[in-house]
Amino acid sequence: MSRNGHILQPPRPSGPYVVRRRFQAILGKRRTMENIAVLAQAQAAYMGLKRSAKAIRGRGANVFTQWVGDPDALGSAVLLSAILRQLGAEEVRILTGSLGHPQNRNLVARCGLKLHDPNRDRLKRGLHCVVDTSPPLGMLATSGVDPVKDYFFVADHHADPAEVEENCRAKGVRRVRLPFVGLAVGSTSAFMAVIAAAFDVLDKLTPAEKAAAALGIYTDTSALLHGATPLDFKMFEVLTRSEETQDILDELRDYRVPPEWYAYRASAFRNQEVTGAVRVAPVGFVRDAHRDVIAEIANELLRVEGTSIAITLGVTTRGVEASVRADSRLLGQDQQRIVRVIDYLLEAAFPGLSGFRHDRRPPHRVEGGACVPLTPEQRAEWHLDNAGGRVAGNGPILAHCQELARQLVAALRGLESLQPGEMQGLLDVVAGDEIRVPKNDRHAGNGRHVENGRHAESGGHPENGRARKRGDDRH
């Protein structure tokens, strides 16, 4: 803990002149000025690591990602590993619990990355580093990871520094030596890449390692279309200058998915409920190797015309998992309203368990998720310790997801009663206010569009010939 009582106390940033002198040769004058604020943090990280060379030399280092590694976390880990080795680290291990997405598995195989179990394989006397998520370990995205008390380096563009400080205090973290949390970039990989460039490390990376870092930028910014900053654009360009790196990146972007993913999608669209601009899709049982399909389905639901909130619910052997995607652009000028709605929803349904993030410039896109551990009774009833249930099948697991969906809709209805303005344009009006017409009539006499015998509300939309009264959550 620092002298002023803070656990997170990053090094004092340098002035603009020092920052320009460090990065102008890498980024050019215009890009350096465009990124001056985040580059001040990169300069602080560079100097902090350089001054710690004596502590790094001859030591081992553990680089933790989220429990389920994604391209941005893995790309950041590759870059930090290269920096630490440059500074004399004897051994660096990337610690990831599992890989739930086929693209992530392709990335690890194609780039020759060696991943280690975050509990069994960590170096006992190694420096503890965290990328693309924040301490304390054992919470939210790192549930399942045994906690530690002292951290050497943290880089994360998701979490809020005040929240990380509070969580660290609650979990007994003593110190984070070099914390860089809440970075104003679209990807942690871009931040780590510019630091690696300052250390002259990028030219020593293999084309596959550069492709891993570039993929981290590409995926976390939705192909540089969502939340990307000038630093993300520039570092993606720097990393992909060679034709060999471009070819590897093309391979990684063009990934294949298991056939089971289409069974999950079919279940989600078959069972989805729609109300106004809210769509919720109970999936049922999802194998752990396919758990990322829960978030993928939420992304697909959000692309349906007229949708502001998309929620997917599934059960894995880890627990009941929810994924929420939301977009504020249908809600008028109050861009922060969608943030408040999703924050309320996740906290009401999953108190203390949700992971939630949004872009602050402005927050068009909102993402969140949660995982509720299963009870012993649920595990026994659903036979999850004996190879699990049938993929995306009917039965008690799907029924549980559907019941949770109804609870989430009830939470939204509760918010609508308490603060009608927050939910305006998101939910259909209650059934008592609707005018019934024959089910097969497509147009009422007054010319208003009718959806399966009910008037389509403002923001509503047809869904495979049916529109249900209830809408639900999603991470």
One Martini backbone bead per residue (centre of mass of N, CA, C, O) as a GRO file, in nm:
protein
  475
    1MET     BB    1   0.098   0.035   0.021
    2SER     BB    2   0.078   0.351   0.004
    3ARG     BB    3   0.121   0.644   0.174
    4ASN     BB    4  -0.193   0.733   0.093
    5GLY     BB    5  -0.352   0.433   0.102
    6HIS     BB    6  -0.310   0.311  -0.180
    7ILE     BB    7  -0.302   0.038  -0.393
    8LEU     BB    8  -0.349   0.220  -0.642
    9GLN     BB    9  -0.025   0.355  -0.765
   10PRO     BB   10   0.080   0.506  -1.009
   11PRO     BB   11   0.298   0.649  -1.174
   12ARG     BB   12   0.411   0.942  -1.251
   13PRO     BB   13   0.350   1.137  -1.500
   14SER     BB   14   0.460   1.273  -1.771
   15GLY     BB   15   0.521   1.507  -1.978
   16PRO     BB   16   0.458   1.592  -2.304
   17TYR     BB   17   0.752   1.605  -2.399
   18VAL     BB   18   0.839   1.319  -2.314
   19VAL     BB   19   0.622   1.167  -2.468
   20ARG     BB   20   0.696   1.265  -2.751
   21ARG     BB   21   0.991   1.164  -2.751
   22ARG     BB   22   0.917   0.859  -2.720
   23PHE     BB   23   0.664   0.826  -2.962
   24GLN     BB   24   0.710   0.976  -3.237
   25ALA     BB   25   0.881   0.757  -3.391
   26ILE     BB   26   0.640   0.548  -3.385
   27LEU     BB   27   0.365   0.740  -3.459
   28GLY     BB   28   0.399   1.025  -3.485
   29LYS     BB   29   0.288   1.339  -3.435
   30ARG     BB   30  -0.021   1.314  -3.462
   31ARG     BB   31  -0.069   1.050  -3.299
   32THR     BB   32   0.057   1.146  -3.040
   33MET     BB   33  -0.145   1.382  -2.986
   34GLU     BB   34  -0.406   1.203  -2.992
   35ASN     BB   35  -0.257   1.007  -2.742
   36ILE     BB   36  -0.138   1.158  -2.489
   37ALA     BB   37  -0.283   1.036  -2.240
   38VAL     BB   38  -0.217   0.727  -2.281
   39LEU     BB   39   0.092   0.776  -2.325
   40ALA     BB   40   0.148   0.861  -2.036
   41GLN     BB   41   0.094   0.573  -1.929
   42ALA     BB   42   0.302   0.428  -2.107
   43GLN     BB   43   0.544   0.581  -1.992
   44ALA     BB   44   0.502   0.485  -1.700
   45ALA     BB   45   0.530   0.185  -1.768
   46TYR     BB   46   0.809   0.193  -1.893
   47MET     BB   47   0.958   0.314  -1.642
   48GLY     BB   48   0.866   0.105  -1.435
   49LEU     BB   49   0.997  -0.140  -1.574
   50LYS     BB   50   1.285  -0.034  -1.603
   51ARG     BB   51   1.327   0.017  -1.287
   52SER     BB   52   1.257  -0.312  -1.243
   53ALA     BB   53   1.488  -0.489  -1.362
   54LYS     BB   54   1.619  -0.605  -1.105
   55ALA     BB   55   1.354  -0.760  -1.014
   56ILE     BB   56   1.332  -0.931  -1.285
   57ARG     BB   57   1.601  -1.044  -1.290
   58GLY     BB   58   1.589  -1.398  -1.263
   59ARG     BB   59   1.289  -1.415  -1.274
   60GLY     BB   60   0.966  -1.494  -1.254
   61ALA     BB   61   0.641  -1.501  -1.439
   62ASN     BB   62   0.290  -1.426  -1.405
   63VAL     BB   63   0.030  -1.431  -1.660
   64PHE     BB   64  -0.288  -1.321  -1.624
   65THR     BB   65  -0.601  -1.400  -1.722
   66GLN     BB   66  -0.872  -1.486  -1.782
   67TRP     BB   67  -1.012  -1.776  -1.752
   68VAL     BB   68  -1.121  -1.698  -2.035
   69GLY     BB   69  -0.956  -1.666  -2.307
   70ASP     BB   70  -0.874  -1.398  -2.522
   71PRO     BB   71  -0.723  -1.219  -2.767
   72ASP     BB   72  -0.648  -0.973  -2.591
   73ALA     BB   73  -0.519  -1.128  -2.359
   74LEU     BB   74  -0.315  -1.295  -2.527
   75GLY     BB   75  -0.176  -1.060  -2.672
   76SER     BB   76  -0.085  -0.914  -2.413
   77ALA     BB   77   0.080  -1.153  -2.298
   78VAL     BB   78   0.287  -1.168  -2.524
   79LEU     BB   79   0.401  -0.880  -2.486
   80LEU     BB   80   0.478  -0.894  -2.186
   81SER     BB   81   0.667  -1.134  -2.209
   82ALA     BB   82   0.872  -0.994  -2.396
   83ILE     BB   83   0.945  -0.767  -2.201
   84LEU     BB   84   1.042  -0.939  -1.959
   85ARG     BB   85   1.267  -1.083  -2.114
   86GLN     BB   86   1.421  -0.825  -2.190
   87LEU     BB   87   1.458  -0.768  -1.861
   88GLY     BB   88   1.541  -1.086  -1.751
   89ALA     BB   89   1.348  -1.304  -1.745
   90GLU     BB   90   1.354  -1.644  -1.704
   91GLU     BB   91   1.027  -1.690  -1.674
   92VAL     BB   92   0.715  -1.710  -1.865
   93ARG     BB   93   0.365  -1.740  -1.779
   94ILE     BB   94   0.061  -1.829  -1.923
   95LEU     BB   95  -0.260  -1.791  -1.752
   96THR     BB   96  -0.525  -2.024  -1.837
   97GLY     BB   97  -0.813  -2.204  -1.798
   98SER     BB   98  -0.968  -2.152  -2.085
   99LEU     BB   99  -1.122  -2.231  -2.419
  100GLY     BB  100  -1.440  -2.141  -2.568
  101HIS     BB  101  -1.326  -2.055  -2.851
  102PRO     BB  102  -1.225  -2.139  -3.165
  103GLN     BB  103  -1.040  -1.892  -3.215
  104ASN     BB  104  -0.862  -1.934  -2.963
  105ARG     BB  105  -0.755  -2.214  -3.037
  106ASN     BB  106  -0.629  -2.126  -3.304
  107LEU     BB  107  -0.435  -1.921  -3.187
  108VAL     BB  108  -0.267  -2.111  -3.010
  109ALA     BB  109  -0.184  -2.308  -3.236
  110ARG     BB  110  -0.070  -2.108  -3.458
  111CYS     BB  111   0.125  -1.946  -3.233
  112GLY     BB  112   0.250  -2.140  -3.011
  113LEU     BB  113   0.107  -2.139  -2.740
  114LYS     BB  114   0.170  -2.167  -2.385
  115LEU     BB  115  -0.045  -2.289  -2.148
  116HIS     BB  116  -0.148  -2.243  -1.803
  117ASP     BB  117  -0.241  -2.318  -1.501
  118PRO     BB  118  -0.337  -2.082  -1.256
  119ASN     BB  119  -0.267  -2.289  -1.011
  120ARG     BB  120  -0.060  -2.528  -1.069
  121ASP     BB  121   0.159  -2.351  -1.277
  122ARG     BB  122   0.263  -2.146  -1.102
  123LEU     BB  123   0.507  -1.944  -0.996
  124LYS     BB  124   0.591  -1.914  -0.673
  125ARG     BB  125   0.821  -1.659  -0.721
  126GLY     BB  126   0.657  -1.493  -0.904
  127LEU     BB  127   0.546  -1.241  -1.083
  128HIS     BB  128   0.236  -1.073  -1.072
  129CYS     BB  129   0.028  -1.061  -1.362
  130VAL     BB  130  -0.224  -0.854  -1.540
  131VAL     BB  131  -0.449  -0.896  -1.828
  132ASP     BB  132  -0.761  -0.770  -1.924
  133THR     BB  133  -0.772  -0.751  -1.610
  134SER     BB  134  -0.850  -0.745  -1.256
  135PRO     BB  135  -0.807  -0.715  -0.948
  136PRO     BB  136  -0.890  -0.972  -0.782
  137LEU     BB  137  -0.843  -1.281  -0.776
  138GLY     BB  138  -1.157  -1.472  -0.794
  139MET     BB  139  -1.319  -1.270  -0.977
  140LEU     BB  140  -1.536  -1.297  -1.208
  141ALA     BB  141  -1.323  -1.347  -1.470
  142THR     BB  142  -1.141  -1.516  -1.221
  143SER     BB  143  -1.296  -1.747  -1.151
  144GLY     BB  144  -1.092  -2.010  -1.001
  145VAL     BB  145  -0.868  -1.827  -0.896
  146ASP     BB  146  -0.618  -1.805  -0.695
  147PRO     BB  147  -0.523  -1.586  -0.479
  148VAL     BB  148  -0.337  -1.280  -0.428
  149LYS     BB  149  -0.154  -1.007  -0.266
  150ASP     BB  150   0.066  -0.950  -0.498
  151TYR     BB  151   0.143  -0.706  -0.753
  152PHE     BB  152   0.318  -0.585  -1.033
  153PHE     BB  153   0.123  -0.598  -1.307
  154VAL     BB  154  -0.138  -0.389  -1.466
  155ALA     BB  155  -0.365  -0.429  -1.759
  156ASP     BB  156  -0.677  -0.237  -1.818
  157HIS     BB  157  -0.984  -0.139  -2.013
  158HIS     BB  158  -1.242  -0.197  -1.820
  159ALA     BB  159  -1.201  -0.106  -1.539
  160ASP     BB  160  -1.258   0.066  -1.247
  161PRO     BB  161  -1.045   0.196  -1.022
  162ALA     BB  162  -1.235   0.224  -0.774
  163GLU     BB  163  -1.338  -0.072  -0.782
  164VAL     BB  164  -1.063  -0.209  -0.757
  165GLU     BB  165  -0.985  -0.087  -0.490
  166GLU     BB  166  -1.222  -0.205  -0.329
  167ASN     BB  167  -1.171  -0.506  -0.390
  168CYS     BB  168  -0.884  -0.521  -0.276
  169ARG     BB  169  -0.960  -0.452   0.013
  170ALA     BB  170  -1.169  -0.684   0.057
  171LYS     BB  171  -0.931  -0.915  -0.033
  172GLY     BB  172  -0.632  -0.831   0.081
  173VAL     BB  173  -0.466  -0.650  -0.088
  174ARG     BB  174  -0.151  -0.493  -0.067
  175ARG     BB  175  -0.030  -0.475  -0.379
  176VAL     BB  176   0.022  -0.253  -0.675
  177ARG     BB  177   0.284  -0.144  -0.843
  178LEU     BB  178   0.167  -0.146  -1.169
  179PRO     BB  179  -0.114   0.035  -1.236
  180PHE     BB  180  -0.341  -0.002  -1.541
  181VAL     BB  181  -0.656   0.131  -1.519
  182GLY     BB  182  -0.891   0.236  -1.739
  183LEU     BB  183  -0.816   0.243  -2.029
  184ALA     BB  184  -0.834   0.468  -2.321
  185VAL     BB  185  -0.904   0.192  -2.494
  186GLY     BB  186  -1.008  -0.078  -2.700
  187SER     BB  187  -0.726  -0.222  -2.615
  188THR     BB  188  -0.469  -0.375  -2.449
  189SER     BB  189  -0.281  -0.442  -2.689
  190ALA     BB  190  -0.218  -0.150  -2.773
  191PHE     BB  191  -0.074  -0.069  -2.512
  192MET     BB  192   0.143  -0.298  -2.517
  193ALA     BB  193   0.261  -0.234  -2.801
  194VAL     BB  194   0.382   0.051  -2.738
  195ILE     BB  195   0.571  -0.051  -2.518
  196ALA     BB  196   0.723  -0.255  -2.692
  197ALA     BB  197   0.830  -0.040  -2.889
  198ALA     BB  198   0.997   0.116  -2.673
  199PHE     BB  199   1.174  -0.165  -2.629
  200ASP     BB  200   1.227  -0.305  -2.909
  201VAL     BB  201   1.031  -0.579  -2.949
  202LEU     BB  202   0.864  -0.615  -3.212
  203ASP     BB  203   1.103  -0.717  -3.405
  204LYS     BB  204   1.125  -0.997  -3.222
  205LEU     BB  205   0.876  -1.095  -3.326
  206THR     BB  206   0.675  -1.301  -3.459
  207PRO     BB  207   0.428  -1.315  -3.685
  208ALA     BB  208   0.237  -1.469  -3.490
  209GLU     BB  209   0.259  -1.272  -3.248
  210LYS     BB  210   0.153  -1.026  -3.401
  211ALA     BB  211  -0.119  -1.154  -3.475
  212ALA     BB  212  -0.221  -1.186  -3.186
  213ALA     BB  213  -0.223  -0.881  -3.118
  214ALA     BB  214  -0.401  -0.789  -3.357
  215LEU     BB  215  -0.648  -0.962  -3.280
  216GLY     BB  216  -0.702  -0.819  -3.015
  217ILE     BB  217  -0.781  -0.551  -3.147
  218TYR     BB  218  -0.995  -0.650  -3.352
  219THR     BB  219  -1.202  -0.786  -3.151
  220ASP     BB  220  -1.234  -0.547  -2.927
  221THR     BB  221  -1.332  -0.348  -3.195
  222SER     BB  222  -1.494  -0.470  -3.415
  223ALA     BB  223  -1.299  -0.419  -3.658
  224LEU     BB  224  -1.250  -0.107  -3.587
  225LEU     BB  225  -1.575  -0.001  -3.523
  226HIS     BB  226  -1.562  -0.029  -3.192
  227GLY     BB  227  -1.393   0.175  -2.969
  228ALA     BB  228  -1.177   0.292  -3.137
  229THR     BB  229  -0.863   0.429  -3.135
  230PRO     BB  230  -0.585   0.570  -3.261
  231LEU     BB  231  -0.405   0.351  -3.127
  232ASP     BB  232  -0.537   0.103  -3.249
  233PHE     BB  233  -0.486   0.170  -3.543
  234LYS     BB  234  -0.177   0.204  -3.532
  235MET     BB  235  -0.097  -0.077  -3.404
  236PHE     BB  236  -0.222  -0.248  -3.622
  237GLU     BB  237  -0.042  -0.139  -3.848
  238VAL     BB  238   0.233  -0.213  -3.722
  239LEU     BB  239   0.177  -0.528  -3.685
  240THR     BB  240   0.078  -0.556  -4.021
  241ARG     BB  241   0.320  -0.504  -4.235
  242SER     BB  242   0.350  -0.794  -4.290
  243GLU     BB  243   0.252  -1.048  -4.495
  244GLU     BB  244   0.266  -1.285  -4.294
  245THR     BB  245   0.087  -1.162  -4.076
  246GLN     BB  246  -0.163  -1.124  -4.254
  247ASP     BB  247  -0.207  -1.424  -4.318
  248ILE     BB  248  -0.250  -1.518  -4.027
  249LEU     BB  249  -0.485  -1.330  -3.963
  250ASP     BB  250  -0.676  -1.445  -4.175
  251GLU     BB  251  -0.693  -1.725  -4.049
  252LEU     BB  252  -0.809  -1.629  -3.768
  253ARG     BB  253  -1.069  -1.492  -3.879
  254ASP     BB  254  -1.130  -1.774  -4.045
  255TYR     BB  255  -1.320  -1.943  -3.862
  256ARG     BB  256  -1.453  -2.230  -3.712
  257VAL     BB  257  -1.742  -2.415  -3.613
  258PRO     BB  258  -1.921  -2.612  -3.443
  259PRO     BB  259  -2.211  -2.781  -3.505
  260GLU     BB  260  -2.349  -2.725  -3.222
  261TRP     BB  261  -2.400  -2.418  -3.256
  262TYR     BB  262  -2.668  -2.458  -3.424
  263ALA     BB  263  -2.830  -2.579  -3.192
  264TYR     BB  264  -2.818  -2.335  -3.009
  265ARG     BB  265  -2.945  -2.131  -3.201
  266ALA     BB  266  -3.212  -2.280  -3.242
  267SER     BB  267  -3.298  -2.270  -2.947
  268ALA     BB  268  -3.291  -1.964  -2.908
  269PHE     BB  269  -3.498  -1.886  -3.139
  270ARG     BB  270  -3.728  -2.076  -3.043
  271ASN     BB  271  -3.729  -1.952  -2.721
  272GLN     BB  272  -3.772  -1.672  -2.760
  273GLU     BB  273  -3.838  -1.347  -2.621
  274VAL     BB  274  -4.060  -1.062  -2.691
  275THR     BB  275  -4.029  -0.705  -2.596
  276GLY     BB  276  -4.000  -0.484  -2.794
  277ALA     BB  277  -3.643  -0.419  -2.748
  278VAL     BB  278  -3.654  -0.715  -2.613
  279ARG     BB  279  -3.431  -1.005  -2.595
  280VAL     BB  280  -3.475  -1.356  -2.499
  281ALA     BB  281  -3.250  -1.659  -2.476
  282PRO     BB  282  -3.301  -1.976  -2.407
  283VAL     BB  283  -3.088  -2.266  -2.437
  284GLY     BB  284  -2.952  -2.439  -2.205
  285PHE     BB  285  -2.730  -2.673  -2.258
  286VAL     BB  286  -2.367  -2.614  -2.233
  287ARG     BB  287  -2.072  -2.680  -2.323
  288ASP     BB  288  -1.772  -2.574  -2.217
  289ALA     BB  289  -1.638  -2.564  -2.509
  290HIS     BB  290  -1.913  -2.365  -2.594
  291ARG     BB  291  -1.972  -2.103  -2.410
  292ASP     BB  292  -1.931  -1.864  -2.624
  293VAL     BB  293  -2.214  -1.892  -2.759
  294ILE     BB  294  -2.373  -1.711  -2.570
  295ALA     BB  295  -2.249  -1.442  -2.671
  296GLU     BB  296  -2.296  -1.481  -2.976
  297ILE     BB  297  -2.606  -1.477  -2.961
  298ALA     BB  298  -2.631  -1.194  -2.847
  299ASN     BB  299  -2.507  -1.054  -3.092
  300GLU     BB  300  -2.724  -1.151  -3.293
  301LEU     BB  301  -2.974  -1.032  -3.155
  302LEU     BB  302  -2.879  -0.729  -3.176
  303ARG     BB  303  -2.905  -0.733  -3.503
  304VAL     BB  304  -3.190  -0.707  -3.474
  305GLU     BB  305  -3.431  -0.526  -3.559
  306GLY     BB  306  -3.514  -0.315  -3.284
  307THR     BB  307  -3.272  -0.377  -3.084
  308SER     BB  308  -3.142  -0.306  -2.742
  309ILE     BB  309  -3.184  -0.594  -2.592
  310ALA     BB  310  -2.973  -0.885  -2.529
  311ILE     BB  311  -3.041  -1.226  -2.405
  312THR     BB  312  -2.853  -1.502  -2.269
  313LEU     BB  313  -2.923  -1.846  -2.155
  314GLY     BB  314  -2.713  -2.083  -1.970
  315VAL     BB  315  -2.579  -2.416  -1.900
  316THR     BB  316  -2.305  -2.515  -1.718
  317THR     BB  317  -2.073  -2.659  -1.509
  318ARG     BB  318  -2.027  -2.368  -1.372
  319GLY     BB  319  -2.329  -2.259  -1.450
  320VAL     BB  320  -2.532  -1.987  -1.474
  321GLU     BB  321  -2.537  -1.814  -1.786
  322ALA     BB  322  -2.501  -1.469  -1.879
  323SER     BB  323  -2.572  -1.254  -2.171
  324VAL     BB  324  -2.517  -0.904  -2.255
  325ARG     BB  325  -2.664  -0.686  -2.506
  326ALA     BB  326  -2.640  -0.332  -2.592
  327ASP     BB  327  -2.820  -0.043  -2.746
  328SER     BB  328  -2.871   0.319  -2.745
  329ARG     BB  329  -2.972   0.434  -3.039
  330LEU     BB  330  -3.301   0.397  -2.980
  331LEU     BB  331  -3.314   0.616  -2.709
  332GLY     BB  332  -3.186   0.871  -2.792
  333GLN     BB  333  -2.997   1.108  -2.609
  334ASP     BB  334  -2.976   0.909  -2.357
  335GLN     BB  335  -2.698   0.715  -2.342
  336GLN     BB  336  -2.697   0.626  -2.025
  337ARG     BB  337  -2.956   0.456  -1.984
  338ILE     BB  338  -2.858   0.170  -2.063
  339VAL     BB  339  -2.661   0.144  -1.828
  340ARG     BB  340  -2.867   0.156  -1.596
  341VAL     BB  341  -3.039  -0.085  -1.679
  342ILE     BB  342  -2.818  -0.309  -1.679
  343ASP     BB  343  -2.714  -0.262  -1.396
  344TYR     BB  344  -2.980  -0.328  -1.256
  345LEU     BB  345  -3.031  -0.608  -1.369
  346LEU     BB  346  -2.769  -0.754  -1.275
  347GLU     BB  347  -2.794  -0.682  -0.971
  348ALA     BB  348  -3.074  -0.815  -0.927
  349ALA     BB  349  -2.995  -1.111  -1.041
  350PHE     BB  350  -2.650  -1.076  -0.974
  351PRO     BB  351  -2.530  -1.022  -0.693
  352GLY     BB  352  -2.182  -0.984  -0.718
  353LEU     BB  353  -2.151  -1.146  -1.030
  354SER     BB  354  -2.109  -0.925  -1.230
  355GLY     BB  355  -2.006  -0.826  -1.559
  356PHE     BB  356  -1.935  -0.480  -1.656
  357ARG     BB  357  -1.948  -0.287  -1.967
  358HIS     BB  358  -1.852   0.030  -2.125
  359ASP     BB  359  -1.867   0.293  -2.323
  360ARG     BB  360  -1.773   0.647  -2.263
  361ARG     BB  361  -1.768   0.748  -2.604
  362PRO     BB  362  -2.024   0.670  -2.605
  363PRO     BB  363  -2.257   0.416  -2.477
  364HIS     BB  364  -2.375   0.234  -2.708
  365ARG     BB  365  -2.220  -0.011  -2.592
  366VAL     BB  366  -2.324  -0.303  -2.401
  367GLU     BB  367  -2.164  -0.523  -2.160
  368GLY     BB  368  -2.246  -0.845  -2.004
  369GLY     BB  369  -2.224  -1.071  -1.710
  370ALA     BB  370  -2.291  -1.407  -1.564
  371CYS     BB  371  -2.226  -1.647  -1.283
  372VAL     BB  372  -2.411  -1.907  -1.130
  373PRO     BB  373  -2.377  -2.125  -0.910
  374LEU     BB  374  -2.435  -2.444  -0.844
  375THR     BB  375  -2.608  -2.667  -0.685
  376PRO     BB  376  -2.600  -2.985  -0.577
  377GLU     BB  377  -2.891  -3.043  -0.671
  378GLN     BB  378  -2.859  -2.955  -0.964
  379ARG     BB  379  -2.628  -3.142  -1.044
  380ALA     BB  380  -2.786  -3.404  -0.986
  381GLU     BB  381  -3.046  -3.358  -1.155
  382TRP     BB  382  -2.861  -3.285  -1.430
  383HIS     BB  383  -2.596  -3.459  -1.456
  384LEU     BB  384  -2.311  -3.284  -1.460
  385ASP     BB  385  -2.104  -3.523  -1.348
  386ASN     BB  386  -2.224  -3.708  -1.617
  387ALA     BB  387  -2.172  -3.538  -1.901
  388GLY     BB  388  -2.444  -3.424  -1.894
  389GLY     BB  389  -2.659  -3.297  -2.100
  390ARG     BB  390  -2.843  -3.210  -2.357
  391VAL     BB  391  -2.798  -3.031  -2.625
  392ALA     BB  392  -3.035  -2.798  -2.645
  393GLY     BB  393  -3.257  -2.928  -2.475
  394ASN     BB  394  -3.517  -3.042  -2.334
  395GLY     BB  395  -3.606  -2.958  -1.994
  396PRO     BB  396  -3.494  -2.858  -1.687
  397ILE     BB  397  -3.280  -2.660  -1.794
  398LEU     BB  398  -3.458  -2.492  -1.978
  399ALA     BB  399  -3.670  -2.424  -1.761
  400HIS     BB  400  -3.474  -2.260  -1.587
  401CYS     BB  401  -3.411  -2.043  -1.799
  402GLN     BB  402  -3.705  -1.950  -1.834
  403GLU     BB  403  -3.746  -1.859  -1.542
  404LEU     BB  404  -3.517  -1.652  -1.539
  405ALA     BB  405  -3.638  -1.480  -1.760
  406ARG     BB  406  -3.889  -1.397  -1.599
  407GLN     BB  407  -3.729  -1.255  -1.373
  408LEU     BB  408  -3.599  -1.041  -1.555
  409VAL     BB  409  -3.859  -0.915  -1.650
  410ALA     BB  410  -3.957  -0.837  -1.370
  411ALA     BB  411  -3.724  -0.640  -1.320
  412LEU     BB  412  -3.801  -0.449  -1.553
  413ARG     BB  413  -4.087  -0.391  -1.453
  414GLY     BB  414  -3.997  -0.268  -1.187
  415LEU     BB  415  -3.845  -0.030  -1.314
  416GLU     BB  416  -4.091   0.081  -1.465
  417SER     BB  417  -4.248   0.154  -1.203
  418LEU     BB  418  -4.025   0.336  -1.072
  419GLN     BB  419  -3.891   0.426  -1.381
  420PRO     BB  420  -4.035   0.497  -1.667
  421GLY     BB  421  -3.813   0.655  -1.826
  422GLU     BB  422  -3.599   0.420  -1.848
  423MET     BB  423  -3.814   0.218  -2.026
  424GLN     BB  424  -3.860   0.381  -2.265
  425GLY     BB  425  -3.892   0.178  -2.555
  426LEU     BB  426  -3.842  -0.134  -2.444
  427LEU     BB  427  -4.136  -0.208  -2.365
  428ASP     BB  428  -4.423  -0.334  -2.372
  429VAL     BB  429  -4.724  -0.315  -2.313
  430VAL     BB  430  -4.958  -0.426  -2.139
  431ALA     BB  431  -5.210  -0.641  -2.213
  432GLY     BB  432  -5.455  -0.457  -2.108
  433ASP     BB  433  -5.376  -0.227  -2.341
  434GLU     BB  434  -5.460  -0.419  -2.558
  435ILE     BB  435  -5.583  -0.500  -2.883
  436ARG     BB  436  -5.772  -0.746  -2.994
  437VAL     BB  437  -5.720  -0.976  -3.265
  438PRO     BB  438  -5.711  -1.176  -3.496
  439LYS     BB  439  -5.439  -1.375  -3.546
  440ASN     BB  440  -5.435  -1.355  -3.884
  441ASP     BB  441  -5.430  -1.061  -3.876
  442ARG     BB  442  -5.220  -0.808  -4.023
  443HIS     BB  443  -5.447  -0.574  -4.049
  444ALA     BB  444  -5.602  -0.317  -3.943
  445GLY     BB  445  -5.851  -0.093  -4.017
  446ASN     BB  446  -5.654   0.161  -3.929
  447GLY     BB  447  -5.353   0.058  -4.041
  448ARG     BB  448  -5.226  -0.096  -3.822
  449HIS     BB  449  -4.995  -0.296  -3.712
  450VAL     BB  450  -5.006  -0.653  -3.668
  451GLU     BB  451  -4.893  -0.900  -3.419
  452ASN     BB  452  -5.045  -1.177  -3.373
  453GLY     BB  453  -5.306  -1.006  -3.260
  454ARG     BB  454  -5.114  -0.751  -3.199
  455HIS     BB  455  -5.000  -0.460  -3.133
  456ALA     BB  456  -4.737  -0.290  -3.237
  457GLU     BB  457  -4.502  -0.141  -3.076
  458SER     BB  458  -4.287   0.078  -2.999
  459GLY     BB  459  -4.004  -0.108  -3.107
  460GLY     BB  460  -4.121  -0.338  -3.233
  461HIS     BB  461  -4.110  -0.692  -3.357
  462PRO     BB  462  -4.088  -0.951  -3.547
  463GLU     BB  463  -4.075  -1.318  -3.453
  464ASN     BB  464  -4.134  -1.570  -3.634
  465GLY     BB  465  -4.454  -1.496  -3.595
  466ARG     BB  466  -4.377  -1.387  -3.295
  467ALA     BB  467  -4.491  -1.210  -2.984
  468ARG     BB  468  -4.405  -1.159  -2.666
  469LYS     BB  469  -4.463  -1.011  -2.361
  470ARG     BB  470  -4.186  -1.104  -2.277
  471GLY     BB  471  -3.873  -0.986  -2.157
  472ASP     BB  472  -3.512  -1.005  -2.129
  473ASP     BB  473  -3.202  -1.081  -2.054
  474ARG     BB  474  -2.848  -0.994  -2.085
  475HIS     BB  475  -2.484  -0.961  -2.103
   0.00000   0.00000   0.00000
